[in-house]
Amino acid sequence: MDRPISSPDAVPSPARPVPGGGMDRTVRRPRHHVLVRRAVRWGAAVAVVVAGVVVWRMVPASGTLSVRNDQLTIETVRSAPFLDYLPVRASVAPLHVTYVGAVQGGEVAEVVARDGALVARDDILVRLTNPQLQLDVTSREAQIASQLGTVSAQRLALQQTRTSEESQLGEARYNLLKAQRELEIHEQLHGQGFESDANLQSYRDEADYDANRVARLDAARTQDMAVAARQSDEIDREAQRLRSNLEVVEDSLNALVLRAPVAGRLTNFDLQPGQSLKAGDRIGQIDSEGQYRLDADIDEFYLGRVSVGQRADAEIGDAKVAMTVARVHPQVTNGQFRAELTFDGAMPAGLRRGESVDVRITLGETHPALVLPNGAWLEAGGGSAAFVMTPDGHGADRATITSGRRNPEQVEITGGLHAGDRVIVSSYNSYKNFNHLSIH
């Protein structure tokens, strides 16, 4: 009987009956089968590790987004002349606008003018009726007339007093003159011995009395004239005030007839007979005819850069027309403010109110600067951040930058970038929350 082949790695197993044999025998596996089995097991482990490394490298790090290269627009930071201007769309508006309002309330009795018509100064636009106002005016006029009568009576009394004093003074002066003449005659007679001393003294006393009376009346007249002058001034002022009040009362009634304050084209005028108006209600406006300006609504970003006196060019027809920024309204509405521009020279013919005109406002002088194209990339960060390409071109990192002036084609880079840097200038909306991009 042959001996069984022994192997150190073999594991004894119970003998199995073999057909045709007298007793069982053990069969051991060859050594090369065991080595193959070990190699397969270790190879599978290594493959798992390698696959894990590959997958780990393919998964982006935290804060990194994988994007396709054909979805990006990339531009290079370069030094170039920066054209500091602002293009805007403006509309033609009247140079002067005068609003027309109701001074007194009332009901529309007659509409004389029509919306859009040319009117001259003081043309009647509409007539109102207000019975209560008419009654009040009549009553007030009567009161003022009574007060004016009292003032006239005071002036008459003052004049009478002045006349009486003048009369008394004149009479006293006349009596003094007669007394002095009598005294002179009797002094002559006294000198000739025909007049006694006692009789002469009576004439002297009469002359002295008349002289004193004239002095007293003259002094009293001087004082009374000063007082009368003040009273006369007060009476004149009171009369003037009453007449002014009377004019106001009469004007309040005249205000029921609304007239054009200036000449021009009447607009926004849509009154109807029977319509009720309150004092202060606006009924329309009068636009200067043939005199226009341009109104431009500008993004609030430029509020600090647009100022009065800046030059501008407007494209009207086939010509460029010089203009000047005449007024800047600082109020911001829906992210925009308004600037008014006036023509430097003759106004182009054929302008119509509301017509749109392209205008280019010069904000500053042209000078070299680091620039990038003005585009969608500015919307997400407002020009405070940009994605800069890595040197290998397979990625981009968010960088903090500072930007300055802008025009429709360019944005001035004032910090954070250098000439030659490659920057993504397409929209950042899809990855505005990421700091790194993996580009493939």
C-alpha positions in Angstrom: 0.0 0.0 0.0 1.3 3.5 -0.9 2.0 6.1 1.8 -0.2 9.2 1.9 1.5 12.5 0.9 1.9 14.6 3.9 1.6 18.4 3.9 2.2 20.8 6.8 -0.9 22.9 5.7 -3.1 19.9 5.1 -5.9 19.4 7.5 -6.8 15.8 8.3 -10.2 14.8 7.2 -12.2 11.7 7.8 -11.6 8.9 5.4 -14.2 8.4 2.7 -14.9 5.1 1.2 -13.6 4.6 -2.2 -15.4 2.3 -4.5 -13.3 -0.7 -5.2 -10.8 0.0 -2.4 -10.3 -1.9 0.7 -9.8 1.2 2.8 -10.0 5.1 2.5 -7.1 7.4 1.7 -6.5 11.3 2.0 -5.9 13.5 -1.1 -3.9 16.8 -0.3 -4.2 20.0 -2.5 -1.1 21.2 -4.4 0.9 24.2 -3.0 0.4 26.5 -6.0 -3.4 26.4 -5.5 -2.9 27.9 -2.0 -0.7 30.7 -3.3 -3.2 31.7 -6.0 -5.9 31.9 -3.4 -3.8 34.2 -1.2 -2.9 36.5 -4.1 -6.6 36.9 -5.1 -7.5 37.8 -1.5 -4.8 40.5 -1.1 -5.4 41.9 -4.7 -9.0 42.5 -3.9 -8.0 44.4 -0.7 -5.6 46.6 -2.7 -8.2 47.3 -5.4 -10.7 48.5 -2.8 -8.1 50.9 -1.3 -7.1 52.2 -4.8 -10.7 52.8 -5.7 -11.3 54.6 -2.4 -8.4 56.9 -3.2 -9.7 57.6 -6.7 -13.2 58.4 -5.5 -11.8 60.6 -2.7 -9.8 62.6 -5.2 -12.8 62.9 -7.6 -15.1 64.3 -4.9 -14.6 68.2 -4.5 -13.5 69.5 -1.2 -15.9 71.4 1.1 -16.8 74.8 -0.5 -15.8 73.7 -4.0 -18.1 73.4 -6.9 -17.3 71.4 -10.1 -18.2 73.4 -13.3 -17.7 72.8 -17.0 -15.2 75.0 -18.9 -17.7 75.7 -21.7 -20.1 77.3 -19.2 -17.5 80.0 -18.3 -16.4 83.3 -19.8 -12.8 84.1 -18.9 -11.1 87.5 -19.5 -7.6 88.8 -18.6 -7.0 91.9 -16.4 -5.3 94.5 -18.6 -4.1 98.1 -18.5 -6.1 100.2 -20.9 -7.6 103.7 -21.3 -10.7 104.0 -19.1 -13.5 106.0 -20.7 -15.3 107.6 -17.8 -18.8 108.2 -19.2 -22.3 107.1 -18.4 -24.9 106.3 -21.1 -28.5 106.9 -20.1 -31.9 106.9 -21.8 -33.6 110.3 -21.3 -37.0 111.6 -22.2 -38.0 115.0 -23.5 -39.8 117.2 -20.9 -40.9 120.8 -20.8 -38.2 123.2 -19.6 -40.6 125.0 -17.3 -43.8 123.6 -15.7 -46.3 125.8 -13.9 -49.1 124.1 -11.9 -52.6 125.6 -11.8 -54.7 125.1 -8.7 -58.0 126.2 -7.3 -57.6 129.1 -4.8 -61.2 128.9 -3.6 -63.4 125.8 -3.6 -66.5 125.6 -5.6 -68.5 123.8 -8.3 -67.4 123.9 -11.9 -69.8 126.1 -13.8 -68.1 126.4 -17.1 -65.0 124.9 -18.7 -63.6 127.4 -21.1 -60.2 125.9 -22.1 -59.4 122.4 -23.4 -56.6 120.0 -22.5 -53.6 120.4 -24.8 -54.5 123.9 -26.0 -52.1 126.8 -26.2 -53.1 129.5 -23.7 -51.9 133.0 -23.1 -51.3 134.7 -19.8 -54.6 135.6 -18.0 -56.7 133.5 -20.3 -59.8 132.1 -18.6 -59.6 128.4 -18.0 -62.7 127.6 -15.9 -65.4 129.4 -14.0 -66.6 128.2 -10.6 -69.6 129.1 -8.5 -69.8 129.2 -4.7 -73.0 130.9 -3.3 -71.8 130.7 0.3 -68.6 132.5 -0.6 -70.5 135.2 -2.4 -72.7 135.8 0.6 -69.6 135.9 2.9 -67.9 138.4 0.6 -70.9 140.7 0.6 -71.2 140.6 4.4 -67.4 141.3 4.7 -67.5 144.1 2.3 -70.2 145.8 4.3 -68.2 145.5 7.5 -65.1 146.9 5.9 -67.1 149.8 4.4 -68.5 150.6 7.9 -65.0 150.6 9.3 -63.7 152.8 6.5 -66.5 155.2 7.3 -65.4 155.4 11.0 -61.8 156.0 9.8 -63.0 158.8 7.6 -64.9 160.4 10.5 -61.7 160.3 12.6 -59.8 162.0 9.9 -62.5 164.7 9.6 -62.5 165.3 13.3 -58.8 165.6 13.3 -58.9 168.1 10.5 -61.6 170.1 12.2 -59.6 170.4 15.3 -56.6 171.5 13.3 -58.7 174.2 11.6 -60.2 175.4 14.8 -56.7 175.8 16.4 -55.5 177.7 13.3 -58.5 180.0 13.5 -58.0 180.7 17.2 -54.3 181.4 16.6 -55.1 183.7 13.7 -57.6 185.7 15.7 -55.2 186.0 18.6 -52.5 187.3 16.4 -54.9 189.8 14.9 -56.0 191.1 18.3 -52.3 191.3 19.3 -51.6 193.4 16.2 -54.4 195.8 17.0 -53.4 196.1 20.6 -49.8 196.9 19.6 -51.0 199.6 17.2 -53.3 201.1 19.8 -50.4 201.1 22.3 -48.1 202.9 19.8 -50.8 205.6 19.3 -51.4 206.2 23.0 -47.6 206.2 23.7 -47.3 209.1 21.2 -50.2 210.9 22.9 -48.6 210.2 26.3 -45.4 211.8 25.1 -47.3 214.9 23.9 -49.1 215.1 27.3 -52.5 214.1 26.0 -52.6 210.7 27.7 -52.4 209.8 31.3 -50.1 207.2 32.7 -52.9 205.1 34.0 -54.7 205.1 30.6 -51.5 204.2 28.8 -50.9 201.3 31.2 -54.2 199.7 30.3 -53.2 199.6 26.7 -49.9 198.1 27.6 -51.7 195.4 29.7 -54.0 194.7 26.7 -51.0 194.2 24.4 -49.2 191.9 26.9 -52.3 189.8 27.3 -52.7 189.3 23.5 -49.0 188.5 23.2 -49.2 185.9 25.9 -52.3 184.4 24.4 -50.6 184.1 21.0 -47.6 182.4 22.6 -49.9 179.9 24.5 -52.0 179.1 21.4 -48.8 178.7 19.2 -47.2 176.3 21.8 -50.4 174.3 22.1 -50.7 174.2 18.3 -47.2 172.8 18.0 -47.9 170.0 20.5 -51.3 169.3 18.9 -49.7 169.1 15.4 -47.2 166.4 16.6 -50.0 164.4 18.1 -52.2 164.9 15.1 -49.4 163.8 12.8 -49.2 160.5 14.7 -52.9 160.1 14.7 -53.1 160.9 11.0 -50.4 158.2 10.3 -52.4 155.7 12.3 -55.6 156.6 10.5 -53.9 156.2 7.2 -52.5 152.8 8.1 -55.8 151.6 9.3 -57.5 152.8 6.1 -54.8 151.1 4.0 -55.3 147.9 6.0 -59.0 148.0 5.5 -58.6 148.6 1.8 -56.2 145.7 1.6 -58.7 143.5 3.4 -61.4 144.7 0.9 -59.2 143.8 -2.0 -58.5 140.3 -0.5 -62.3 139.8 -0.1 -62.9 140.9 -3.6 -60.1 138.7 -4.9 -61.5 135.7 -3.1 -64.6 136.2 -5.2 -62.6 136.8 -8.4 -60.7 133.6 -7.6 -63.8 131.7 -8.7 -62.6 132.5 -12.3 -59.4 130.5 -12.8 -56.9 132.1 -15.3 -53.7 130.9 -16.8 -50.7 132.3 -14.8 -48.3 132.0 -17.7 -48.4 131.3 -21.4 -47.9 127.8 -22.7 -49.6 124.5 -23.4 -52.3 123.4 -21.0 -52.0 119.7 -20.0 -53.5 117.4 -17.4 -56.7 119.5 -17.5 -59.7 117.3 -17.4 -62.4 119.2 -15.5 -66.1 118.6 -16.2 -69.1 120.9 -15.5 -70.6 120.2 -12.1 -67.4 118.8 -10.6 -66.6 120.0 -7.1 -63.3 121.4 -6.2 -61.7 122.1 -2.8 -59.3 125.0 -2.2 -55.8 123.9 -3.2 -56.9 121.2 -5.6 -54.6 121.0 -8.7 -56.6 121.3 -11.9 -53.7 121.1 -14.5 -50.4 122.4 -15.5 -49.0 124.7 -18.2 -45.8 123.6 -20.0 -43.4 125.9 -21.7 -44.0 125.6 -25.4 -40.9 125.2 -27.6 -38.6 125.0 -24.6 -37.5 121.6 -23.5 -35.1 119.7 -21.3 -34.1 116.0 -21.0 -34.9 114.0 -17.9 -32.8 110.9 -17.2 -33.5 108.2 -14.6 -30.1 106.9 -13.4 -29.0 103.9 -11.3 -28.4 105.0 -7.7 -24.8 103.6 -8.0 -23.9 106.8 -9.8 -25.6 109.2 -7.4 -22.3 110.4 -6.0 -20.8 110.8 -9.4 -23.4 112.8 -11.3 -23.3 116.5 -10.4 -24.6 119.8 -11.7 -22.4 121.3 -14.5 -21.2 118.0 -16.0 -21.1 117.9 -19.8 -23.2 115.5 -21.9 -23.9 114.6 -25.5 -27.3 113.7 -26.8 -27.9 111.8 -30.0 -30.8 113.5 -31.7 -31.4 112.3 -35.3 -28.0 112.1 -37.0 -26.4 114.8 -34.8 -24.8 115.0 -31.4 -26.1 117.9 -29.3 -24.1 119.4 -26.4 -25.9 119.4 -23.1 -25.2 120.2 -19.4 -26.5 118.6 -16.2 -28.7 121.4 -14.8 -30.2 119.6 -11.7 -29.8 116.4 -9.8 -32.7 115.2 -7.6 -31.2 113.2 -4.7 -34.3 111.3 -3.9 -34.0 107.6 -4.9 -37.1 105.8 -6.2 -37.0 102.1 -7.2 -33.2 102.2 -7.1 -33.0 105.3 -9.4 -32.6 109.0 -9.1 -33.4 111.7 -11.7 -31.1 114.2 -13.4 -32.2 117.1 -15.6 -30.2 118.2 -18.6 -30.5 121.4 -20.6 -29.3 122.3 -24.1 -26.1 124.4 -24.4 -27.1 126.0 -27.7 -30.1 126.2 -30.0 -32.7 123.5 -29.3 -33.1 121.0 -32.1 -36.3 121.3 -34.1 -39.0 118.6 -34.0 -38.6 117.6 -30.4 -41.8 116.2 -28.8 -42.6 115.8 -25.2 -42.0 112.2 -24.0 -39.7 111.3 -26.9 -36.7 109.1 -25.9 -33.1 110.2 -26.5 -29.8 108.5 -25.9 -27.5 110.6 -23.8 -23.8 110.1 -22.8 -22.8 111.9 -19.6 -19.1 112.6 -19.2 -18.1 111.7 -15.6 -14.4 112.3 -15.8 -11.3 112.4 -18.0 -9.9 109.4 -19.9 -6.8 107.8 -18.2 -5.0 104.5 -18.1 -6.3 101.9 -15.5 -6.6 98.2 -14.8 -9.8 97.2 -16.4 -12.1 94.2 -16.9 -15.2 93.9 -19.0 -18.4 95.1 -17.4 -20.7 92.1 -17.2 -22.9 89.8 -15.3 -20.1 88.9 -12.8 -20.6 92.3 -11.1 -24.2 91.6 -10.1 -23.5 89.0 -7.4 -20.8 90.8 -5.4 -21.2 94.4 -6.6 -17.6 94.4 -7.7 -16.2 93.3 -4.3 -15.2 89.8 -5.3 -14.1 87.8 -8.3 -13.1 84.2 -9.2 -9.4 84.2 -10.3 -8.2 81.2 -12.4 -5.4 79.1 -11.0 -2.1 78.8 -13.0 -3.0 75.3 -14.2 -6.3 76.5 -15.5 -8.2 73.7 -13.8 -9.7 75.7 -11.0 -10.6 79.2 -9.8 -10.5 80.8 -6.3 -12.7 83.6 -5.0 -10.6 86.7 -4.3 -11.6 90.0 -2.6 -11.2 92.9 -4.9 -12.1 96.6 -5.0 -13.6 98.3 -8.1 -14.0 101.9 -9.0 -15.7 103.6 -11.9 -17.7 101.8 -14.5 -19.0 102.4 -18.0 -21.0 100.0 -20.2 -17.9 98.2 -21.5 -15.4 98.5 -18.6 -15.0 98.4 -14.9 -12.0 99.9 -13.2 -10.1 97.5 -10.9 -8.5 99.4 -8.0 -7.3 96.6 -5.8 -7.0 92.8 -5.4 -6.0 92.0 -9.0 -3.0 92.5 -11.2 -2.4 92.8 -14.9 -2.4 89.4 -16.5 -4.8 87.7 -14.0 -7.4 85.6 -15.6 -10.9 86.2 -14.2 -14.3 84.6 -14.7 -16.6 87.3 -16.0 -19.7 85.3 -16.6 -22.6 85.2 -14.1 -21.8 84.1 -10.5 -25.4 83.3 -9.6 -24.9 79.5 -9.7 -21.9 79.5 -7.4 -22.1 82.7 -5.4 -22.0 80.6 -2.2 -18.7 78.8 -3.1 -15.1 79.9 -2.7 -13.5 77.4 -5.1 -14.3 76.1 -8.5 -13.1 72.9 -10.0 -13.1 73.3 -13.8 -13.2 70.3 -16.2 
